[in-house]
Amino acid sequence: MMETKVEENKITFKTPHFSKYVVYVIVEKQNGESKLLVTGSNVNTNRLLILASLMGVAGVFIRKR
């Protein structure tokens, strides 16, 4: 374990090296089940991938003209 401080909405910890870390919170529901909090983006990556693909295909057709 590392030296860690929690102050309001900030988490501070000291580490001897730079690396990737995960900070997580498990919230207990009333029926006794545990669930991780939902974090991150609400962007649907499938839609972005389809849009990028369509733009690439359109670019190929425009270049051929």
N, CA, C and O atoms as a GROMACS GRO file, in nm:
protein
  260
    1MET      N    1   0.083  -0.119   0.000
    1MET     CA    2   0.000   0.000   0.000
    1MET      C    3   0.087   0.124   0.000
    1MET      O    4   0.197   0.124   0.054
    2MET      N    5   0.036   0.229  -0.061
    2MET     CA    6   0.107   0.356  -0.067
    2MET      C    7   0.050   0.452   0.035
    2MET      O    8  -0.061   0.436   0.086
    3GLU      N    9   0.130   0.552   0.064
    3GLU     CA   10   0.080   0.661   0.148
    3GLU      C   11  -0.026   0.736   0.068
    3GLU      O   12   0.004   0.789  -0.040
    4THR      N   13  -0.148   0.741   0.119
    4THR     CA   14  -0.260   0.800   0.044
    4THR      C   15  -0.338   0.895   0.132
    4THR      O   16  -0.358   0.870   0.251
    5LYS      N   17  -0.383   1.007   0.072
    5LYS     CA   18  -0.468   1.104   0.142
    5LYS      C   19  -0.593   1.128   0.059
    5LYS      O   20  -0.587   1.138  -0.064
    6VAL      N   21  -0.706   1.137   0.126
    6VAL     CA   22  -0.832   1.170   0.059
    6VAL      C   23  -0.882   1.299   0.123
    6VAL      O   24  -0.912   1.302   0.242
    7GLU      N   25  -0.892   1.404   0.042
    7GLU     CA   26  -0.941   1.534   0.088
    7GLU      C   27  -1.049   1.580  -0.008
    7GLU      O   28  -1.022   1.606  -0.125
    8GLU      N   29  -1.172   1.590   0.041
    8GLU     CA   30  -1.289   1.627  -0.040
    8GLU      C   31  -1.296   1.539  -0.164
    8GLU      O   32  -1.319   1.418  -0.150
    9ASN      N   33  -1.277   1.594  -0.284
    9ASN     CA   34  -1.286   1.514  -0.408
    9ASN      C   35  -1.150   1.482  -0.467
    9ASN      O   36  -1.142   1.446  -0.584
   10LYS      N   37  -1.041   1.493  -0.388
   10LYS     CA   38  -0.907   1.469  -0.438
   10LYS      C   39  -0.845   1.349  -0.368
   10LYS      O   40  -0.863   1.329  -0.247
   11ILE      N   41  -0.771   1.269  -0.443
   11ILE     CA   42  -0.693   1.159  -0.389
   11ILE      C   43  -0.548   1.188  -0.423
   11ILE      O   44  -0.514   1.211  -0.539
   12THR      N   45  -0.463   1.187  -0.322
   12THR     CA   46  -0.321   1.214  -0.342
   12THR      C   47  -0.241   1.097  -0.288
   12THR      O   48  -0.267   1.049  -0.177
   13PHE      N   49  -0.143   1.050  -0.366
   13PHE     CA   50  -0.056   0.944  -0.318
   13PHE      C   51   0.085   0.964  -0.373
   13PHE      O   52   0.104   1.024  -0.479
   14LYS      N   53   0.182   0.914  -0.299
   14LYS     CA   54   0.322   0.923  -0.339
   14LYS      C   55   0.366   0.789  -0.394
   14LYS      O   56   0.329   0.684  -0.341
   15THR      N   57   0.445   0.795  -0.501
   15THR     CA   58   0.495   0.673  -0.563
   15THR      C   59   0.640   0.692  -0.603
   15THR      O   60   0.679   0.804  -0.637
   16PRO      N   61   0.721   0.589  -0.599
   16PRO     CA   62   0.862   0.603  -0.636
   16PRO      C   63   0.885   0.601  -0.788
   16PRO      O   64   0.998   0.624  -0.832
   17HIS      N   65   0.782   0.574  -0.868
   17HIS     CA   66   0.799   0.567  -1.012
   17HIS      C   67   0.669   0.605  -1.081
   17HIS      O   68   0.562   0.603  -1.020
   18PHE      N   69   0.680   0.641  -1.210
   18PHE     CA   70   0.563   0.675  -1.289
   18PHE      C   71   0.507   0.548  -1.350
   18PHE      O   72   0.580   0.468  -1.408
   19SER      N   73   0.377   0.529  -1.336
   19SER     CA   74   0.310   0.413  -1.391
   19SER      C   75   0.161   0.442  -1.399
   19SER      O   76   0.116   0.550  -1.358
   20LYS      N   77   0.085   0.348  -1.450
   20LYS     CA   78  -0.060   0.362  -1.454
   20LYS      C   79  -0.118   0.304  -1.326
   20LYS      O   80  -0.075   0.199  -1.279
   21TYR      N   81  -0.216   0.373  -1.271
   21TYR     CA   82  -0.281   0.328  -1.148
   21TYR      C   83  -0.432   0.331  -1.167
   21TYR      O   84  -0.484   0.404  -1.250
   22VAL      N   85  -0.500   0.251  -1.089
   22VAL     CA   86  -0.645   0.246  -1.092
   22VAL      C   87  -0.697   0.284  -0.954
   22VAL      O   88  -0.652   0.231  -0.852
   23VAL      N   89  -0.791   0.377  -0.952
   23VAL     CA   90  -0.859   0.414  -0.829
   23VAL      C   91  -1.005   0.378  -0.848
   23VAL      O   92  -1.067   0.423  -0.944
   24TYR      N   93  -1.060   0.298  -0.759
   24TYR     CA   94  -1.198   0.255  -0.776
   24TYR      C   95  -1.270   0.258  -0.643
   24TYR      O   96  -1.210   0.254  -0.536
   25VAL      N   97  -1.403   0.265  -0.653
   25VAL     CA   98  -1.490   0.265  -0.535
   25VAL      C   99  -1.598   0.162  -0.559
   25VAL      O  100  -1.659   0.159  -0.666
   26ILE      N  101  -1.622   0.076  -0.461
   26ILE     CA  102  -1.731  -0.020  -0.468
   26ILE      C  103  -1.843   0.031  -0.380
   26ILE      O  104  -1.823   0.058  -0.262
   27VAL      N  105  -1.961   0.044  -0.438
   27VAL     CA  106  -2.078   0.093  -0.366
   27VAL      C  107  -2.168  -0.025  -0.335
   27VAL      O  108  -2.201  -0.103  -0.424
   28GLU      N  109  -2.208  -0.040  -0.212
   28GLU     CA  110  -2.296  -0.150  -0.172
   28GLU      C  111  -2.441  -0.108  -0.194
   28GLU      O  112  -2.482   0.001  -0.154
   29LYS      N  113  -2.518  -0.193  -0.258
   29LYS     CA  114  -2.661  -0.169  -0.276
   29LYS      C  115  -2.736  -0.217  -0.153
   29LYS      O  116  -2.679  -0.283  -0.066
   30GLN      N  117  -2.864  -0.185  -0.146
   30GLN     CA  118  -2.945  -0.223  -0.030
   30GLN      C  119  -2.964  -0.374  -0.020
   30GLN      O  120  -2.976  -0.426   0.091
   31ASN      N  121  -2.967  -0.445  -0.133
   31ASN     CA  122  -2.990  -0.590  -0.129
   31ASN      C  123  -2.860  -0.668  -0.106
   31ASN      O  124  -2.861  -0.791  -0.115
   32GLY      N  125  -2.750  -0.599  -0.076
   32GLY     CA  126  -2.626  -0.665  -0.043
   32GLY      C  127  -2.530  -0.686  -0.158
   32GLY      O  128  -2.417  -0.730  -0.136
   33GLU      N  129  -2.572  -0.656  -0.281
   33GLU     CA  130  -2.484  -0.670  -0.396
   33GLU      C  131  -2.388  -0.552  -0.403
   33GLU      O  132  -2.420  -0.442  -0.358
   34SER      N  133  -2.270  -0.576  -0.459
   34SER     CA  134  -2.173  -0.470  -0.480
   34SER      C  135  -2.170  -0.432  -0.628
   34SER      O  136  -2.189  -0.517  -0.714
   35LYS      N  137  -2.145  -0.305  -0.655
   35LYS     CA  138  -2.140  -0.259  -0.792
   35LYS      C  139  -2.035  -0.150  -0.802
   35LYS      O  140  -2.027  -0.063  -0.715
   36LEU      N  141  -1.953  -0.152  -0.910
   36LEU     CA  142  -1.857  -0.046  -0.933
   36LEU      C  143  -1.929   0.077  -0.986
   36LEU      O  144  -2.027   0.065  -1.060
   37LEU      N  145  -1.880   0.194  -0.949
   37LEU     CA  146  -1.937   0.318  -1.002
   37LEU      C  147  -1.908   0.328  -1.151
   37LEU      O  148  -1.803   0.283  -1.196
   38VAL      N  149  -2.000   0.386  -1.227
   38VAL     CA  150  -1.982   0.405  -1.370
   38VAL      C  151  -1.907   0.535  -1.391
   38VAL      O  152  -1.950   0.641  -1.344
   39THR      N  153  -1.795   0.528  -1.460
   39THR     CA  154  -1.716   0.647  -1.489
   39THR      C  155  -1.682   0.648  -1.637
   39THR      O  156  -1.707   0.550  -1.707
   40GLY      N  157  -1.627   0.756  -1.683
   40GLY     CA  158  -1.583   0.763  -1.822
   40GLY      C  159  -1.680   0.836  -1.911
   40GLY      O  160  -1.768   0.908  -1.864
   41SER      N  161  -1.664   0.817  -2.037
   41SER     CA  162  -1.740   0.890  -2.137
   41SER      C  163  -1.869   0.816  -2.174
   41SER      O  164  -1.877   0.694  -2.165
   42ASN      N  165  -1.968   0.893  -2.216
   42ASN     CA  166  -2.094   0.837  -2.263
   42ASN      C  167  -2.096   0.824  -2.415
   42ASN      O  168  -2.200   0.790  -2.473
   43VAL      N  169  -1.983   0.852  -2.481
   43VAL     CA  170  -1.977   0.848  -2.627
   43VAL      C  171  -1.980   0.703  -2.673
   43VAL      O  172  -1.906   0.618  -2.622
   44ASN      N  173  -2.065   0.676  -2.769
   44ASN     CA  174  -2.075   0.542  -2.827
   44ASN      C  175  -1.964   0.526  -2.930
   44ASN      O  176  -1.970   0.588  -3.037
   45THR      N  177  -1.863   0.445  -2.901
   45THR     CA  178  -1.749   0.430  -2.990
   45THR      C  179  -1.786   0.363  -3.122
   45THR      O  180  -1.720   0.386  -3.223
   46ASN      N  181  -1.889   0.282  -3.123
   46ASN     CA  182  -1.932   0.219  -3.249
   46ASN      C  183  -1.978   0.325  -3.348
   46ASN      O  184  -1.947   0.316  -3.467
   47ARG      N  185  -2.051   0.423  -3.301
   47ARG     CA  186  -2.098   0.529  -3.391
   47ARG      C  187  -1.980   0.610  -3.445
   47ARG      O  188  -1.980   0.648  -3.562
   48LEU      N  189  -1.881   0.637  -3.359
   48LEU     CA  190  -1.764   0.711  -3.406
   48LEU      C  191  -1.687   0.632  -3.510
   48LEU      O  192  -1.638   0.689  -3.608
   49LEU      N  193  -1.676   0.502  -3.491
   49LEU     CA  194  -1.605   0.417  -3.587
   49LEU      C  195  -1.678   0.414  -3.721
   49LEU      O  196  -1.614   0.421  -3.826
   50ILE      N  197  -1.809   0.403  -3.718
   50ILE     CA  198  -1.888   0.403  -3.842
   50ILE      C  199  -1.874   0.537  -3.913
   50ILE      O  200  -1.857   0.541  -4.035
   51LEU      N  201  -1.880   0.647  -3.839
   51LEU     CA  202  -1.867   0.780  -3.898
   51LEU      C  203  -1.730   0.797  -3.962
   51LEU      O  204  -1.720   0.849  -4.073
   52ALA      N  205  -1.624   0.754  -3.894
   52ALA     CA  206  -1.489   0.765  -3.949
   52ALA      C  207  -1.475   0.679  -4.074
   52ALA      O  208  -1.410   0.721  -4.170
   53SER      N  209  -1.534   0.561  -4.075
   53SER     CA  210  -1.529   0.474  -4.193
   53SER      C  211  -1.601   0.537  -4.311
   53SER      O  212  -1.550   0.534  -4.423
   54LEU      N  213  -1.717   0.593  -4.286
   54LEU     CA  214  -1.792   0.658  -4.394
   54LEU      C  215  -1.716   0.778  -4.450
   54LEU      O  216  -1.716   0.801  -4.571
   55MET      N  217  -1.650   0.853  -4.363
   55MET     CA  218  -1.572   0.967  -4.409
   55MET      C  219  -1.453   0.920  -4.493
   55MET      O  220  -1.418   0.984  -4.592
   56GLY      N  221  -1.391   0.809  -4.455
   56GLY     CA  222  -1.280   0.754  -4.533
   56GLY      C  223  -1.324   0.708  -4.670
   56GLY      O  224  -1.257   0.735  -4.769
   57VAL      N  225  -1.437   0.639  -4.675
   57VAL     CA  226  -1.490   0.593  -4.804
   57VAL      C  227  -1.528   0.712  -4.891
   57VAL      O  228  -1.499   0.712  -5.011
   58ALA      N  229  -1.589   0.813  -4.834
   58ALA     CA  230  -1.626   0.933  -4.911
   58ALA      C  231  -1.500   1.001  -4.963
   58ALA      O  232  -1.499   1.049  -5.076
   59GLY      N  233  -1.395   1.006  -4.884
   59GLY     CA  234  -1.270   1.067  -4.927
   59GLY      C  235  -1.208   0.994  -5.046
   59GLY      O  236  -1.153   1.057  -5.136
   60VAL      N  237  -1.217   0.860  -5.047
   60VAL     CA  238  -1.165   0.781  -5.159
   60VAL      C  239  -1.243   0.811  -5.284
   60VAL      O  240  -1.183   0.828  -5.390
   61PHE      N  241  -1.376   0.818  -5.277
   61PHE     CA  242  -1.456   0.846  -5.396
   61PHE      C  243  -1.434   0.987  -5.447
   61PHE      O  244  -1.433   1.009  -5.568
   62ILE      N  245  -1.415   1.082  -5.359
   62ILE     CA  246  -1.393   1.221  -5.402
   62ILE      C  247  -1.257   1.232  -5.472
   62ILE      O  248  -1.245   1.304  -5.571
   63ARG      N  249  -1.156   1.162  -5.422
   63ARG     CA  250  -1.022   1.167  -5.483
   63ARG      C  251  -1.021   1.105  -5.624
   63ARG      O  252  -0.948   1.151  -5.712
   64LYS      N  253  -1.103   1.002  -5.644
   64LYS     CA  254  -1.104   0.935  -5.775
   64LYS      C  255  -1.164   1.023  -5.884
   64LYS      O  256  -1.135   1.003  -6.002
   65ARG      N  257  -1.245   1.118  -5.847
   65ARG     CA  258  -1.310   1.206  -5.948
   65ARG      C  259  -1.216   1.302  -6.000
   65ARG      O  260  -1.252   1.383  -6.086
   0.00000   0.00000   0.00000
